[in-house]
């Protein structure tokens, strides 16, 4: 009976050690979950960015209006027979 009690106490101590300090401890699991949450957030941001870029590519493929708009705003281009006015504040 004495050996069984010592064995049970040793097993309890062993499992308590693994639970609080060992490889799969509570703190490590919490840190891994936090890291996974951060990665999921980053993944969602990248998916949203990819979706926006894909929509822009579809717009560019579909018509000339988008290309013209980008040329006007990004490159400052104007059509023939247009007058460019710049308003300074």
The first five atom37 places (N, CA, C, CB, O) and aatype in JSON, in Angstrom:
{
  "aatype": [20, 20, 20, 20, 20, 20, 20, 20, 20, 20, 20, 20, 20, 20, 20, 20, 20, 20, 20, 20, 20, 20, 20, 20, 20, 20, 20, 20, 20, 20, 20, 20, 20, 20, 20, 20, 20, 20, 20, 20, 20, 20, 20, 20, 20, 20, 20, 20, 20, 20, 20, 20, 20, 20, 20, 20, 20, 20, 20, 20, 20, 20, 20, 20, 20, 20, 20, 20, 20, 20, 20, 20, 20, 20, 20, 20, 20, 20, 20, 20, 20, 20, 20, 20, 20, 20, 20, 20, 20],
  "atom_mask": [
    [1, 1, 1, 1, 1],
    [1, 1, 1, 1, 1],
    [1, 1, 1, 1, 1],
    [1, 1, 1, 1, 1],
    [1, 1, 1, 1, 1],
    [1, 1, 1, 1, 1],
    [1, 1, 1, 1, 1],
    [1, 1, 1, 1, 1],
    [1, 1, 1, 1, 1],
    [1, 1, 1, 1, 1],
    [1, 1, 1, 1, 1],
    [1, 1, 1, 1, 1],
    [1, 1, 1, 1, 1],
    [1, 1, 1, 1, 1],
    [1, 1, 1, 1, 1],
    [1, 1, 1, 1, 1],
    [1, 1, 1, 1, 1],
    [1, 1, 1, 1, 1],
    [1, 1, 1, 1, 1],
    [1, 1, 1, 1, 1],
    [1, 1, 1, 1, 1],
    [1, 1, 1, 1, 1],
    [1, 1, 1, 1, 1],
    [1, 1, 1, 1, 1],
    [1, 1, 1, 1, 1],
    [1, 1, 1, 1, 1],
    [1, 1, 1, 1, 1],
    [1, 1, 1, 1, 1],
    [1, 1, 1, 1, 1],
    [1, 1, 1, 1, 1],
    [1, 1, 1, 1, 1],
    [1, 1, 1, 1, 1],
    [1, 1, 1, 1, 1],
    [1, 1, 1, 1, 1],
    [1, 1, 1, 1, 1],
    [1, 1, 1, 1, 1],
    [1, 1, 1, 1, 1],
    [1, 1, 1, 1, 1],
    [1, 1, 1, 1, 1],
    [1, 1, 1, 1, 1],
    [1, 1, 1, 1, 1],
    [1, 1, 1, 1, 1],
    [1, 1, 1, 1, 1],
    [1, 1, 1, 1, 1],
    [1, 1, 1, 1, 1],
    [1, 1, 1, 1, 1],
    [1, 1, 1, 1, 1],
    [1, 1, 1, 1, 1],
    [1, 1, 1, 1, 1],
    [1, 1, 1, 1, 1],
    [1, 1, 1, 1, 1],
    [1, 1, 1, 1, 1],
    [1, 1, 1, 1, 1],
    [1, 1, 1, 1, 1],
    [1, 1, 1, 1, 1],
    [1, 1, 1, 1, 1],
    [1, 1, 1, 1, 1],
    [1, 1, 1, 1, 1],
    [1, 1, 1, 1, 1],
    [1, 1, 1, 1, 1],
    [1, 1, 1, 1, 1],
    [1, 1, 1, 1, 1],
    [1, 1, 1, 1, 1],
    [1, 1, 1, 1, 1],
    [1, 1, 1, 1, 1],
    [1, 1, 1, 1, 1],
    [1, 1, 1, 1, 1],
    [1, 1, 1, 1, 1],
    [1, 1, 1, 1, 1],
    [1, 1, 1, 1, 1],
    [1, 1, 1, 1, 1],
    [1, 1, 1, 1, 1],
    [1, 1, 1, 1, 1],
    [1, 1, 1, 1, 1],
    [1, 1, 1, 1, 1],
    [1, 1, 1, 1, 1],
    [1, 1, 1, 1, 1],
    [1, 1, 1, 1, 1],
    [1, 1, 1, 1, 1],
    [1, 1, 1, 1, 1],
    [1, 1, 1, 1, 1],
    [1, 1, 1, 1, 1],
    [1, 1, 1, 1, 1],
    [1, 1, 1, 1, 1],
    [1, 1, 1, 1, 1],
    [1, 1, 1, 1, 1],
    [1, 1, 1, 1, 1],
    [1, 1, 1, 1, 1],
    [1, 1, 1, 1, 1]
  ],
  "atom_positions": [
    [[0.83, -1.19, 0.0], [0.0, 0.0, 0.0], [0.87, 1.25, 0.0], [-0.94, 0.0, 1.21], [0.54, 2.26, -0.62]],
    [[2.0, 1.16, 0.72], [2.91, 2.29, 0.83], [3.51, 2.61, -0.54], [4.01, 2.0, 1.85], [3.67, 3.78, -0.88]],
    [[3.86, 1.58, -1.32], [4.46, 1.78, -2.63], [3.45, 2.38, -3.63], [4.99, 0.45, -3.17], [3.81, 3.2, -4.47]],
    [[2.22, 1.96, -3.51], [1.18, 2.5, -4.39], [0.97, 3.99, -4.1], [-0.15, 1.72, -4.22], [0.81, 4.77, -5.03]],
    [[0.97, 4.38, -2.85], [0.81, 5.78, -2.47], [1.98, 6.62, -2.99], [0.69, 5.91, -0.95], [1.79, 7.71, -3.52]],
    [[3.19, 6.08, -2.83], [4.37, 6.8, -3.33], [4.32, 6.91, -4.86], [5.68, 6.08, -2.89], [4.66, 7.95, -5.42]],
    [[3.89, 5.85, -5.52], [3.76, 5.87, -6.97], [2.72, 6.9, -7.43], [3.39, 4.48, -7.49], [2.97, 7.65, -8.37]],
    [[1.6, 6.94, -6.78], [0.54, 7.9, -7.13], [1.03, 9.33, -6.9], [-0.74, 7.64, -6.3], [0.79, 10.2, -7.74]],
    [[1.7, 9.58, -5.79], [2.23, 10.93, -5.52], [3.27, 11.31, -6.56], [2.84, 11.0, -4.1], [3.3, 12.45, -7.03]],
    [[4.14, 10.36, -6.92], [5.15, 10.64, -7.94], [4.5, 10.94, -9.29], [6.12, 9.44, -8.08], [4.95, 11.85, -10.0]],
    [[3.46, 10.21, -9.66], [2.75, 10.48, -10.91], [2.07, 11.84, -10.88], [1.72, 9.38, -11.18], [2.11, 12.58, -11.87]],
    [[1.46, 12.18, -9.76], [0.8, 13.48, -9.64], [1.83, 14.6, -9.77], [0.06, 13.59, -8.29], [1.58, 15.59, -10.46]],
    [[2.97, 14.47, -9.12], [4.02, 15.48, -9.22], [4.55, 15.59, -10.65], [5.18, 15.15, -8.25], [4.78, 16.69, -11.16]],
    [[4.72, 14.46, -11.29], [5.19, 14.44, -12.68], [4.21, 15.18, -13.6], [5.4, 12.99, -13.16], [4.61, 16.01, -14.41]],
    [[2.95, 14.86, -13.47], [1.95, 15.5, -14.33], [1.78, 16.98, -14.01], [0.61, 14.79, -14.19], [1.56, 17.78, -14.92]],
    [[1.89, 17.35, -12.76], [1.82, 18.76, -12.39], [3.01, 19.54, -12.97], [1.78, 18.91, -10.84], [2.86, 20.67, -13.43]],
    [[4.17, 18.92, -12.94], [5.36, 19.54, -13.51], [5.15, 19.77, -15.01], [6.61, 18.66, -13.27], [5.43, 20.86, -15.52]],
    [[4.66, 18.75, -15.71], [4.44, 18.89, -17.16], [3.36, 19.92, -17.46], [4.06, 17.55, -17.77], [3.44, 20.61, -18.47]],
    [[2.36, 20.02, -16.59], [1.27, 20.96, -16.82], [1.73, 22.4, -16.68], [0.14, 20.69, -15.85], [1.34, 23.25, -17.48]],
    [[2.54, 22.7, -15.69], [2.9, 24.09, -15.4], [4.27, 24.5, -15.94], [2.87, 24.3, -13.92], [4.48, 25.69, -16.21]],
    [[5.2, 23.56, -16.1], [6.57, 23.93, -16.48], [7.05, 23.22, -17.74], [7.52, 23.63, -15.33], [7.89, 23.76, -18.45]],
    [[6.57, 22.06, -18.02], [7.1, 21.22, -19.1], [6.87, 21.75, -20.5], [6.51, 19.89, -19.01], [6.52, 22.91, -20.7]],
    [[7.07, 20.86, -21.49], [7.0, 21.22, -22.9], [5.63, 21.75, -23.31], [7.37, 20.04, -23.75], [5.55, 22.75, -24.02]],
    [[4.59, 21.12, -22.91], [3.24, 21.53, -23.29], [2.54, 22.22, -22.12], [2.41, 20.32, -23.76], [1.4, 21.9, -21.79]],
    [[3.25, 23.16, -21.51], [2.68, 23.83, -20.34], [1.59, 24.81, -20.75], [3.78, 24.56, -19.56], [1.43, 25.13, -21.92]],
    [[0.85, 25.26, -19.77], [-0.26, 26.17, -20.0], [0.25, 27.48, -20.61], [-1.01, 26.44, -18.7], [-0.39, 28.02, -21.51]],
    [[1.36, 28.0, -20.13], [1.88, 29.26, -20.65], [2.33, 29.13, -22.1], [3.04, 29.75, -19.79], [2.12, 30.05, -22.89]],
    [[2.93, 28.02, -22.46], [3.36, 27.81, -23.85], [2.16, 27.67, -24.78], [4.25, 26.57, -23.96], [2.17, 28.19, -25.9]],
    [[1.14, 26.99, -24.33], [-0.06, 26.84, -25.14], [-0.71, 28.21, -25.35], [-1.06, 25.86, -24.48], [-1.18, 28.52, -26.44]],
    [[-0.74, 29.01, -24.31], [-1.3, 30.35, -24.44], [-0.49, 31.21, -25.4], [-1.36, 31.03, -23.07], [-1.06, 31.94, -26.21]],
    [[0.82, 31.11, -25.33], [1.68, 31.86, -26.25], [1.47, 31.4, -27.69], [3.16, 31.71, -25.86], [1.45, 32.22, -28.61]],
    [[1.33, 30.1, -27.9], [1.09, 29.57, -29.25], [-0.26, 30.03, -29.79], [1.17, 28.04, -29.24], [-0.38, 30.36, -30.97]],
    [[-1.27, 30.06, -28.94], [-2.59, 30.53, -29.38], [-2.55, 32.01, -29.76], [-3.65, 30.3, -28.28], [-3.16, 32.41, -30.75]],
    [[-1.82, 32.8, -28.99], [-1.69, 34.22, -29.31], [-0.97, 34.4, -30.65], [-0.94, 34.96, -28.18], [-1.36, 35.23, -31.46]],
    [[0.07, 33.62, -30.86], [0.82, 33.69, -32.11], [-0.07, 33.28, -33.29], [2.07, 32.78, -32.05], [-0.01, 33.9, -34.35]],
    [[-0.87, 32.26, -33.11], [-1.79, 31.82, -34.16], [-2.82, 32.9, -34.46], [-2.5, 30.51, -33.75], [-3.15, 33.14, -35.62]],
    [[-3.33, 33.57, -33.42], [-4.28, 34.66, -33.63], [-3.64, 35.8, -34.43], [-4.79, 35.19, -32.29], [-4.28, 36.36, -35.32]],
    [[-2.4, 36.14, -34.12], [-1.69, 37.18, -34.86], [-1.5, 36.77, -36.33], [-0.32, 37.48, -34.21], [-1.68, 37.59, -37.23]],
    [[-1.14, 35.52, -36.55], [-0.96, 35.04, -37.92], [-2.27, 35.04, -38.7], [-0.37, 33.63, -37.91], [-2.3, 35.38, -39.88]],
    [[-3.37, 34.68, -38.03], [-4.67, 34.7, -38.68], [-5.07, 36.13, -39.05], [-5.74, 34.07, -37.78], [-5.64, 36.37, -40.12]],
    [[-4.78, 37.08, -38.18], [-5.08, 38.48, -38.46], [-4.27, 38.96, -39.66], [-4.79, 39.36, -37.22], [-4.81, 39.63, -40.55]],
    [[-2.99, 38.64, -39.68], [-2.13, 39.01, -40.8], [-2.6, 38.35, -42.09], [-0.67, 38.62, -40.51], [-2.59, 38.98, -43.15]],
    [[-3.01, 37.1, -42.01], [-3.52, 36.39, -43.18], [-4.77, 37.06, -43.73], [-3.81, 34.93, -42.83], [-4.91, 37.21, -44.94]],
    [[-5.68, 37.47, -42.84], [-6.9, 38.12, -43.28], [-6.6, 39.46, -43.96], [-7.84, 38.33, -42.09], [-7.22, 39.8, -44.96]],
    [[-5.63, 40.21, -43.41], [-5.25, 41.48, -44.02], [-4.68, 41.25, -45.42], [-4.22, 42.21, -43.14], [-4.98, 42.01, -46.34]],
    [[-3.88, 40.21, -45.57], [-3.29, 39.92, -46.88], [-4.36, 39.43, -47.87], [-2.17, 38.87, -46.75], [-4.3, 39.75, -49.06]],
    [[-5.32, 38.67, -47.38], [-6.42, 38.24, -48.25], [-7.23, 39.44, -48.73], [-7.34, 37.24, -47.52], [-7.6, 39.52, -49.9]],
    [[-7.5, 40.38, -47.83], [-8.24, 41.59, -48.2], [-7.47, 42.39, -49.24], [-8.53, 42.45, -46.97], [-8.05, 42.89, -50.2]],
    [[-6.17, 42.52, -49.04], [-5.33, 43.25, -50.0], [-5.33, 42.56, -51.35], [-3.87, 43.38, -49.47], [-5.43, 43.21, -52.39]],
    [[-5.21, 41.24, -51.35], [-5.23, 40.48, -52.6], [-6.57, 40.64, -53.32], [-4.96, 39.0, -52.33], [-6.61, 40.77, -54.55]],
    [[-7.66, 40.63, -52.56], [-8.98, 40.82, -53.17], [-9.09, 42.19, -53.82], [-10.09, 40.64, -52.12], [-9.63, 42.32, -54.92]],
    [[-8.57, 43.22, -53.14], [-8.61, 44.57, -53.7], [-7.77, 44.65, -54.97], [-8.1, 45.59, -52.66], [-8.18, 45.27, -55.96]],
    [[-6.6, 44.03, -54.95], [-5.75, 44.03, -56.14], [-6.39, 43.26, -57.29], [-4.38, 43.44, -55.81], [-6.29, 43.66, -58.45]],
    [[-7.04, 42.17, -56.97], [-7.71, 41.38, -58.0], [-8.85, 42.18, -58.63], [-8.24, 40.06, -57.41], [-9.05, 42.15, -59.84]],
    [[-9.6, 42.9, -57.79], [-10.68, 43.74, -58.31], [-10.12, 44.83, -59.22], [-11.48, 44.37, -57.16], [-10.71, 45.15, -60.25]],
    [[-8.99, 45.4, -58.83], [-8.36, 46.43, -59.65], [-7.89, 45.85, -60.99], [-7.18, 47.06, -58.9], [-8.03, 46.5, -62.02]],
    [[-7.35, 44.66, -60.98], [-6.92, 44.01, -62.22], [-8.12, 43.77, -63.13], [-6.2, 42.67, -61.92], [-8.04, 43.99, -64.34]],
    [[-9.23, 43.32, -62.56], [-10.43, 43.11, -63.37], [-10.92, 44.42, -63.97], [-11.54, 42.48, -62.53], [-11.35, 44.45, -65.13]],
    [[-10.87, 45.52, -63.19], [-11.25, 46.82, -63.71], [-10.36, 47.24, -64.86], [-11.21, 47.87, -62.61], [-10.83, 47.76, -65.88]],
    [[-9.06, 47.02, -64.71], [-8.13, 47.41, -65.77], [-8.34, 46.58, -67.04], [-6.7, 47.25, -65.28], [-8.15, 47.09, -68.15]],
    [[-8.72, 45.34, -66.89], [-8.95, 44.49, -68.05], [-10.27, 44.83, -68.74], [-8.94, 43.03, -67.63], [-10.41, 44.62, -69.95]],
    [[-11.23, 45.34, -67.99], [-12.58, 45.5, -68.54], [-12.74, 46.74, -69.41], [-13.57, 45.54, -67.44], [-13.52, 46.7, -70.37]],
    [[-12.06, 47.81, -69.12], [-12.33, 48.99, -69.92], [-11.22, 50.01, -69.85], [-13.61, 49.62, -69.49], [-10.28, 49.91, -69.06]],
    [[-11.36, 51.01, -70.72], [-10.36, 52.05, -70.79], [-10.58, 53.17, -69.77], [-10.33, 52.63, -72.18], [-9.68, 53.96, -69.52]],
    [[-11.76, 53.23, -69.19], [-12.05, 54.29, -68.24], [-11.11, 54.25, -67.03], [-13.5, 54.18, -67.77], [-10.64, 55.28, -66.56]],
    [[-10.85, 53.07, -66.56], [-9.97, 52.93, -65.4], [-8.55, 53.33, -65.75], [-10.0, 51.49, -64.87], [-7.86, 53.98, -64.97]],
    [[-8.12, 52.92, -66.93], [-6.76, 53.28, -67.37], [-6.65, 54.79, -67.53], [-6.4, 52.56, -68.7], [-5.65, 55.39, -67.12]],
    [[-7.67, 55.39, -68.12], [-7.67, 56.84, -68.3], [-7.66, 57.56, -66.95], [-8.89, 57.28, -69.12], [-6.95, 58.54, -66.78]],
    [[-8.44, 57.08, -66.01], [-8.49, 57.7, -64.69], [-7.13, 57.63, -64.0], [-9.56, 57.02, -63.82], [-6.67, 58.61, -63.42]],
    [[-6.5, 56.48, -64.07], [-5.18, 56.35, -63.44], [-4.15, 57.24, -64.12], [-4.7, 54.89, -63.49], [-3.31, 57.84, -63.45]],
    [[-4.22, 57.35, -65.45], [-3.28, 58.2, -66.18], [-3.49, 59.66, -65.79], [-3.45, 58.02, -67.7], [-2.52, 60.41, -65.67]],
    [[-4.72, 60.07, -65.6], [-4.99, 61.46, -65.22], [-4.48, 61.76, -63.81], [-6.5, 61.74, -65.3], [-3.81, 62.77, -63.6]],
    [[-4.8, 60.9, -62.85], [-4.47, 61.2, -61.45], [-3.01, 60.92, -61.11], [-5.36, 60.42, -60.53], [-2.39, 61.67, -60.36]],
    [[-2.47, 59.86, -61.63], [-1.11, 59.48, -61.26], [-0.05, 60.12, -62.14], [-0.97, 57.99, -61.3], [1.05, 60.43, -61.67]],
    [[-0.37, 60.32, -63.43], [0.63, 60.84, -64.35], [0.35, 62.28, -64.79], [0.71, 59.95, -65.56], [1.19, 62.89, -65.44]],
    [[-0.82, 62.82, -64.44], [-1.16, 64.18, -64.8], [-1.44, 64.38, -66.27], [-0.06, 65.08, -64.39], [-1.23, 65.47, -66.79]],
    [[-1.9, 63.36, -66.95], [-2.15, 63.46, -68.38], [-3.51, 64.11, -68.65], [-2.1, 62.07, -69.02], [-4.43, 64.01, -67.84]],
    [[-3.62, 64.8, -69.8], [-4.87, 65.42, -70.23], [-5.14, 65.01, -71.68], [-4.82, 66.99, -70.09], [-4.22, 64.67, -72.42]],
    [[-6.41, 65.04, -72.05], [-6.78, 64.7, -73.41], [-6.51, 65.88, -74.34], [-8.26, 64.29, -73.48], [-6.23, 67.0, -73.9]],
    [[-6.6, 65.61, -75.63], [-6.47, 66.68, -76.6], [-7.66, 67.63, -76.45], [-6.4, 66.1, -78.05], [-8.77, 67.21, -76.12]],
    [[-7.41, 68.89, -76.69], [-8.41, 69.95, -76.64], [-8.97, 70.15, -75.23], [-9.54, 69.63, -77.6], [-10.06, 70.7, -75.07]],
    [[-8.26, 69.73, -74.22], [-8.63, 69.99, -72.83], [-7.67, 71.02, -72.26], [-8.62, 68.69, -71.97], [-6.51, 71.1, -72.67]],
    [[-8.17, 71.8, -71.32], [-7.33, 72.77, -70.64], [-7.17, 72.3, -69.21], [-7.93, 74.2, -70.7], [-8.14, 71.96, -68.54]],
    [[-5.94, 72.3, -68.76], [-5.64, 71.85, -67.39], [-5.58, 73.06, -66.47], [-4.29, 71.05, -67.34], [-4.84, 74.01, -66.73]],
    [[-6.36, 73.02, -65.41], [-6.35, 74.07, -64.4], [-5.89, 73.46, -63.08], [-7.76, 74.73, -64.25], [-6.39, 72.41, -62.67]],
    [[-4.95, 74.1, -62.43], [-4.47, 73.63, -61.14], [-4.86, 74.69, -60.11], [-2.92, 73.38, -61.15], [-4.51, 75.87, -60.24]],
    [[-5.57, 74.26, -59.1], [-6.03, 75.17, -58.05], [-5.1, 75.01, -56.85], [-7.52, 74.88, -57.66], [-4.96, 73.91, -56.3]],
    [[-4.48, 76.08, -56.45], [-3.61, 76.07, -55.28], [-4.33, 76.69, -54.11], [-2.3, 76.83, -55.56], [-4.96, 77.73, -54.25]],
    [[-4.24, 76.08, -52.99], [-4.9, 76.6, -51.8], [-3.92, 77.24, -50.86], [-5.65, 75.5, -51.07], [-4.31, 77.74, -49.81]]
  ]
}
